[in-house]
Structure formats: C-alpha cells, structure tokens
Amino acid sequence: MIAAQDVKNLRDRTGASMMQCKKALEESSGDIEGAIKIMQKSGSKVADKKCGRGMAEGYIGSYIHSNGKVGVLVEINCETDFVARNEEFREFAHDLAMHVAATGPKYIDYSDIDPEEMKNKKEELKEEVKKENKPEDIAEKIVEGKIKKYFNEVCLLTQSFVKDTDLTIEQLITEKIAKLGENIKVKNIVRFEI
C-alpha cells in the first residue's frame, strides 16, 4: 500500500500527475528515488514516441543578466499553442535562456558542429597529446576523450543544467516532453555579451 503522503511528495518533486506518481511508487515498492528513475525512463520512452511529430508553435524565452552585459534569446518549439502559452513551458524557456547566459554554448547539439572545426580541434589535441610521448593507441583514446569532453562543454544539449547539475539539458527536455505531453525542441539560441 502506497501512502498518500509519498505520492504527494513525489508529485511535488516531479510535477507529474498523481496517477503517474502512484504507479511509479508501486513499481519501485515505495522507494521515492527509485520511482523518480522509473519516471525518467518512461519519460524517455514518451519523448521517443513524440519525436516525429511536427512543431509549429513555440515561445522565445529571454534573459538579461543583472549587470546588463549579457543577454540571451532562446527559441523553443512545441506542437500546440496550448503548451506554448503554458506557464511552466515559459518558465522552462526562461531557465534555458539563463543557462545559456551562464554557460555560453556555441552549438545546440553535435549535428550543428562545423566539420572543419571538429577536424581542427582534433589536430590541435593530437599535437598536444603527442608531446606526452604516449603509445599511439593510447594517444588516440586520449584525443577522442578530450574531443568528446570539449564538445560536450560547448553543445547545449550535453551540458549539465545550471539549476540541477545532475541533469543534462537533453534530460531536462525529455522530462518536459513527458510532463507536458508534447514534443519540444530547442530551435535557436542567441547570446549577446559586452
């Protein structure tokens, strides 16, 4: 038997419906952390189902830092104007704009990276690692690891969310898709800095 207080606590933490919370708690035998993991997995499945649907609506979130020297616009698309007008969706857009102001990503995801930049960065890192006199196979693995780390830091979707570093932006979007019931995509980011 799942206690109503546990369902309420899980709902407060995740924002999911009472039925989703109860079902996840039943699956996890009353363990709240386990229920959260179950909900994240199911959110990922929901996101996969919705990813092919069109997104003709959206919202432009904005953030201007208190010193007035950093400003961000973030275009986030969704499927319906109902979600685009939703307060939680708009707060999410604002949070993403604030995140972009703090972290300054160059790209939204890996598909946006210029192949020439990827090649140049790889060559730069090869030269750096060559100075360490490592065996070639190990040097290649080190270079691949450094490339992945570098591009994870400059791609928005792979960055850790500034308000919850346990989540990447991609995971946060997946949670919002599951919660709001629509496909969501970051379409464009623009960051200005003086």
BALOBA-1460 file (C-alpha; in Angstrom, 3 decimals):
// residues 194
<rec num="1" residu="m" x="0.000" y="0.000" z="0.000"/>
<rec num="2" residu="i" x="1.434" y="3.357" z="-1.069"/>
<rec num="3" residu="a" x="0.939" y="6.226" z="1.382"/>
<rec num="4" residu="a" x="-0.836" y="9.312" z="0.032"/>
<rec num="5" residu="q" x="1.927" y="11.493" z="1.544"/>
<rec num="6" residu="d" x="4.560" y="9.649" z="-0.522"/>
<rec num="7" residu="v" x="2.521" y="10.227" z="-3.687"/>
<rec num="8" residu="k" x="2.223" y="13.914" z="-2.781"/>
<rec num="9" residu="n" x="5.967" y="14.193" z="-2.070"/>
<rec num="10" residu="l" x="6.827" y="12.574" z="-5.402"/>
<rec num="11" residu="r" x="4.341" y="14.824" z="-7.200"/>
<rec num="12" residu="d" x="5.876" y="17.901" z="-5.556"/>
<rec num="13" residu="r" x="9.349" y="16.817" z="-6.666"/>
<rec num="14" residu="t" x="8.482" y="15.854" z="-10.236"/>
<rec num="15" residu="g" x="5.324" y="17.751" z="-11.155"/>
<rec num="16" residu="a" x="3.894" y="14.534" z="-12.649"/>
<rec num="17" residu="s" x="0.242" y="13.534" z="-12.245"/>
<rec num="18" residu="m" x="-0.957" y="11.715" z="-9.122"/>
<rec num="19" residu="m" x="-1.581" y="8.537" z="-11.131"/>
<rec num="20" residu="q" x="1.912" y="8.599" z="-12.668"/>
<rec num="21" residu="c" x="3.422" y="9.091" z="-9.207"/>
<rec num="22" residu="k" x="1.360" y="6.302" z="-7.659"/>
<rec num="23" residu="k" x="2.211" y="3.891" z="-10.472"/>
<rec num="24" residu="a" x="5.945" y="4.678" z="-10.239"/>
<rec num="25" residu="l" x="5.893" y="4.251" z="-6.445"/>
<rec num="26" residu="e" x="4.127" y="0.901" z="-6.808"/>
<rec num="27" residu="e" x="6.778" y="-0.222" z="-9.334"/>
<rec num="28" residu="s" x="9.594" y="0.863" z="-7.012"/>
<rec num="29" residu="s" x="7.993" y="-0.686" z="-3.880"/>
<rec num="30" residu="g" x="7.562" y="2.734" z="-2.274"/>
<rec num="31" residu="d" x="11.123" y="3.995" z="-2.895"/>
<rec num="32" residu="i" x="10.875" y="7.652" z="-3.978"/>
<rec num="33" residu="e" x="14.341" y="7.794" z="-5.602"/>
<rec num="34" residu="g" x="13.589" y="4.562" z="-7.467"/>
<rec num="35" residu="a" x="10.242" y="5.991" z="-8.570"/>
<rec num="36" residu="i" x="11.992" y="9.086" z="-9.955"/>
<rec num="37" residu="k" x="14.332" y="6.877" z="-12.001"/>
<rec num="38" residu="i" x="11.352" y="4.882" z="-13.314"/>
<rec num="39" residu="m" x="9.618" y="8.120" z="-14.291"/>
<rec num="40" residu="q" x="12.749" y="9.368" z="-16.084"/>
<rec num="41" residu="k" x="12.923" y="6.137" z="-18.100"/>
<rec num="42" residu="s" x="9.238" y="6.327" z="-19.014"/>
<rec num="43" residu="g" x="9.721" y="9.997" z="-19.921"/>
<rec num="44" residu="s" x="12.431" y="8.965" z="-22.337"/>
<rec num="45" residu="k" x="10.051" y="6.454" z="-23.955"/>
<rec num="46" residu="v" x="7.350" y="9.134" z="-24.253"/>
<rec num="47" residu="a" x="9.874" y="11.502" z="-25.844"/>
<rec num="48" residu="d" x="10.893" y="8.840" z="-28.375"/>
<rec num="49" residu="k" x="7.241" y="8.332" z="-29.390"/>
<rec num="50" residu="k" x="6.672" y="12.055" z="-29.867"/>
<rec num="51" residu="c" x="9.898" y="12.950" z="-31.668"/>
<rec num="52" residu="g" x="8.471" y="12.593" z="-35.192"/>
<rec num="53" residu="r" x="5.554" y="14.944" z="-34.646"/>
<rec num="54" residu="g" x="5.555" y="18.441" z="-36.138"/>
<rec num="55" residu="m" x="6.232" y="21.544" z="-34.084"/>
<rec num="56" residu="a" x="4.561" y="24.646" z="-35.480"/>
<rec num="57" residu="e" x="4.259" y="26.575" z="-32.201"/>
<rec num="58" residu="g" x="6.695" y="27.768" z="-29.598"/>
<rec num="59" residu="y" x="7.982" y="30.535" z="-27.411"/>
<rec num="60" residu="i" x="11.035" y="32.775" z="-27.292"/>
<rec num="61" residu="g" x="12.498" y="32.883" z="-23.815"/>
<rec num="62" residu="s" x="14.785" y="35.710" z="-22.805"/>
<rec num="63" residu="y" x="17.220" y="36.584" z="-20.072"/>
<rec num="64" residu="i" x="19.212" y="39.729" z="-19.376"/>
<rec num="65" residu="h" x="21.854" y="39.417" z="-16.671"/>
<rec num="66" residu="s" x="21.628" y="41.897" z="-13.785"/>
<rec num="67" residu="n" x="24.760" y="43.748" z="-14.925"/>
<rec num="68" residu="g" x="23.124" y="44.391" z="-18.308"/>
<rec num="69" residu="k" x="26.133" y="42.991" z="-20.179"/>
<rec num="70" residu="v" x="24.805" y="39.536" z="-21.134"/>
<rec num="71" residu="g" x="21.525" y="38.888" z="-22.923"/>
<rec num="72" residu="v" x="20.063" y="35.704" z="-24.398"/>
<rec num="73" residu="l" x="17.154" y="34.726" z="-26.641"/>
<rec num="74" residu="v" x="16.144" y="31.065" z="-26.881"/>
<rec num="75" residu="e" x="13.588" y="29.796" z="-29.405"/>
<rec num="76" residu="i" x="11.842" y="26.646" z="-28.200"/>
<rec num="77" residu="n" x="9.308" y="24.895" z="-30.410"/>
<rec num="78" residu="c" x="6.368" y="22.743" z="-29.358"/>
<rec num="79" residu="e" x="3.315" y="21.276" z="-31.074"/>
<rec num="80" residu="t" x="0.405" y="23.444" z="-29.892"/>
<rec num="81" residu="d" x="-0.270" y="26.976" z="-28.733"/>
<rec num="82" residu="f" x="-1.803" y="25.444" z="-25.593"/>
<rec num="83" residu="v" x="1.658" y="24.329" z="-24.458"/>
<rec num="84" residu="a" x="3.339" y="27.472" z="-25.845"/>
<rec num="85" residu="r" x="1.103" y="29.555" z="-23.559"/>
<rec num="86" residu="n" x="1.645" y="27.231" z="-20.580"/>
<rec num="87" residu="e" x="3.386" y="28.994" z="-17.670"/>
<rec num="88" residu="e" x="5.659" y="26.011" z="-16.988"/>
<rec num="89" residu="f" x="6.788" y="25.933" z="-20.633"/>
<rec num="90" residu="r" x="7.571" y="29.648" z="-20.492"/>
<rec num="91" residu="e" x="9.486" y="29.261" z="-17.219"/>
<rec num="92" residu="f" x="11.426" y="26.436" z="-18.868"/>
<rec num="93" residu="a" x="12.294" y="28.756" z="-21.786"/>
<rec num="94" residu="h" x="13.465" y="31.422" z="-19.321"/>
<rec num="95" residu="d" x="15.551" y="28.864" z="-17.393"/>
<rec num="96" residu="l" x="17.188" y="27.732" z="-20.636"/>
<rec num="97" residu="a" x="17.951" y="31.343" z="-21.563"/>
<rec num="98" residu="m" x="19.518" y="31.844" z="-18.120"/>
<rec num="99" residu="h" x="21.527" y="28.637" z="-18.598"/>
<rec num="100" residu="v" x="22.810" y="29.852" z="-21.985"/>
<rec num="101" residu="a" x="23.798" y="33.178" z="-20.404"/>
<rec num="102" residu="a" x="25.793" y="31.330" z="-17.728"/>
<rec num="103" residu="t" x="27.476" y="28.696" z="-19.913"/>
<rec num="104" residu="g" x="27.753" y="30.274" z="-23.373"/>
<rec num="105" residu="p" x="27.308" y="27.167" z="-25.560"/>
<rec num="106" residu="k" x="28.422" y="27.556" z="-29.177"/>
<rec num="107" residu="y" x="26.075" y="24.880" z="-30.533"/>
<rec num="108" residu="i" x="22.741" y="23.298" z="-29.699"/>
<rec num="109" residu="d" x="23.920" y="19.739" z="-30.396"/>
<rec num="110" residu="y" x="26.608" y="17.748" z="-32.194"/>
<rec num="111" residu="s" x="24.874" y="17.996" z="-35.572"/>
<rec num="112" residu="d" x="25.481" y="21.780" z="-35.535"/>
<rec num="113" residu="i" x="29.267" y="21.467" z="-35.251"/>
<rec num="114" residu="d" x="31.202" y="22.584" z="-38.308"/>
<rec num="115" residu="p" x="33.184" y="19.547" z="-39.561"/>
<rec num="116" residu="e" x="36.166" y="21.824" z="-40.222"/>
<rec num="117" residu="e" x="36.178" y="22.951" z="-36.593"/>
<rec num="118" residu="m" x="35.966" y="19.313" z="-35.463"/>
<rec num="119" residu="k" x="38.947" y="18.436" z="-37.670"/>
<rec num="120" residu="n" x="40.993" y="21.430" z="-36.462"/>
<rec num="121" residu="k" x="40.265" y="20.686" z="-32.804"/>
<rec num="122" residu="k" x="41.278" y="17.061" z="-33.308"/>
<rec num="123" residu="e" x="44.582" y="18.113" z="-34.903"/>
<rec num="124" residu="e" x="45.227" y="20.589" z="-32.092"/>
<rec num="125" residu="l" x="44.621" y="17.913" z="-29.462"/>
<rec num="126" residu="k" x="46.764" y="15.369" z="-31.327"/>
<rec num="127" residu="e" x="49.682" y="17.798" z="-31.207"/>
<rec num="128" residu="e" x="49.072" y="18.418" z="-27.516"/>
<rec num="129" residu="v" x="48.958" y="14.687" z="-26.693"/>
<rec num="130" residu="k" x="51.962" y="13.910" z="-28.927"/>
<rec num="131" residu="k" x="54.115" y="15.922" z="-26.503"/>
<rec num="132" residu="e" x="53.254" y="13.411" z="-23.752"/>
<rec num="133" residu="n" x="55.065" y="10.572" z="-25.611"/>
<rec num="134" residu="k" x="52.217" y="8.082" z="-25.144"/>
<rec num="135" residu="p" x="51.872" y="4.930" z="-27.275"/>
<rec num="136" residu="e" x="49.832" y="5.657" z="-30.412"/>
<rec num="137" residu="d" x="46.763" y="3.599" z="-29.449"/>
<rec num="138" residu="i" x="46.594" y="5.243" z="-26.014"/>
<rec num="139" residu="a" x="47.220" y="8.688" z="-27.508"/>
<rec num="140" residu="e" x="44.285" y="8.173" z="-29.904"/>
<rec num="141" residu="k" x="41.964" y="7.253" z="-26.995"/>
<rec num="142" residu="i" x="43.128" y="10.316" z="-25.051"/>
<rec num="143" residu="v" x="42.432" y="12.556" z="-28.064"/>
<rec num="144" residu="e" x="38.947" y="11.050" z="-28.535"/>
<rec num="145" residu="g" x="38.180" y="11.559" z="-24.842"/>
<rec num="146" residu="k" x="39.346" y="15.187" z="-24.943"/>
<rec num="147" residu="i" x="37.336" y="15.896" z="-28.097"/>
<rec num="148" residu="k" x="34.210" y="14.447" z="-26.532"/>
<rec num="149" residu="k" x="34.759" y="16.451" z="-23.341"/>
<rec num="150" residu="y" x="35.357" y="19.685" z="-25.267"/>
<rec num="151" residu="f" x="32.275" y="19.360" z="-27.472"/>
<rec num="152" residu="n" x="30.117" y="18.250" z="-24.511"/>
<rec num="153" residu="e" x="31.044" y="21.565" z="-22.918"/>
<rec num="154" residu="v" x="30.182" y="23.689" z="-25.973"/>
<rec num="155" residu="c" x="26.961" y="21.871" z="-27.019"/>
<rec num="156" residu="l" x="23.848" y="22.969" z="-25.130"/>
<rec num="157" residu="l" x="22.094" y="19.583" z="-25.015"/>
<rec num="158" residu="t" x="25.042" y="17.783" z="-23.400"/>
<rec num="159" residu="q" x="25.732" y="20.444" z="-20.767"/>
<rec num="160" residu="s" x="24.746" y="19.945" z="-17.127"/>
<rec num="161" residu="f" x="21.808" y="22.193" z="-16.268"/>
<rec num="162" residu="v" x="22.995" y="25.057" z="-14.040"/>
<rec num="163" residu="k" x="19.989" y="24.762" z="-11.706"/>
<rec num="164" residu="d" x="20.348" y="20.962" z="-11.315"/>
<rec num="165" residu="t" x="23.762" y="19.613" z="-12.293"/>
<rec num="166" residu="d" x="22.502" y="16.009" z="-12.058"/>
<rec num="167" residu="l" x="20.551" y="16.618" z="-15.294"/>
<rec num="168" residu="t" x="21.797" y="17.424" z="-18.774"/>
<rec num="169" residu="i" x="19.731" y="19.846" z="-20.846"/>
<rec num="170" residu="e" x="18.717" y="16.901" z="-23.039"/>
<rec num="171" residu="q" x="17.406" y="15.004" z="-19.986"/>
<rec num="172" residu="l" x="15.586" y="18.137" z="-18.806"/>
<rec num="173" residu="i" x="13.886" y="18.460" z="-22.199"/>
<rec num="174" residu="t" x="12.909" y="14.770" z="-22.063"/>
<rec num="175" residu="e" x="11.306" y="15.361" z="-18.648"/>
<rec num="176" residu="k" x="9.363" y="18.350" z="-20.010"/>
<rec num="177" residu="i" x="8.181" y="16.319" z="-23.018"/>
<rec num="178" residu="a" x="6.860" y="13.615" z="-20.673"/>
<rec num="179" residu="k" x="5.234" y="16.139" z="-18.355"/>
<rec num="180" residu="l" x="3.675" y="18.442" z="-20.967"/>
<rec num="181" residu="g" x="2.776" y="15.639" z="-23.391"/>
<rec num="182" residu="e" x="4.244" y="17.262" z="-26.492"/>
<rec num="183" residu="n" x="7.449" y="17.206" z="-28.460"/>
<rec num="184" residu="i" x="9.779" y="20.078" z="-27.516"/>
<rec num="185" residu="k" x="12.892" y="21.218" z="-29.350"/>
<rec num="186" residu="v" x="15.403" y="23.999" z="-28.851"/>
<rec num="187" residu="k" x="15.439" y="25.573" z="-32.286"/>
<rec num="188" residu="n" x="17.798" y="28.520" z="-31.876"/>
<rec num="189" residu="i" x="19.951" y="30.289" z="-29.291"/>
<rec num="190" residu="v" x="21.465" y="33.759" z="-29.495"/>
<rec num="191" residu="r" x="23.783" y="35.104" z="-26.809"/>
<rec num="192" residu="f" x="24.971" y="38.709" z="-26.672"/>
<rec num="193" residu="e" x="27.797" y="39.845" z="-24.416"/>
<rec num="194" residu="i" x="29.517" y="43.173" z="-23.917"/>
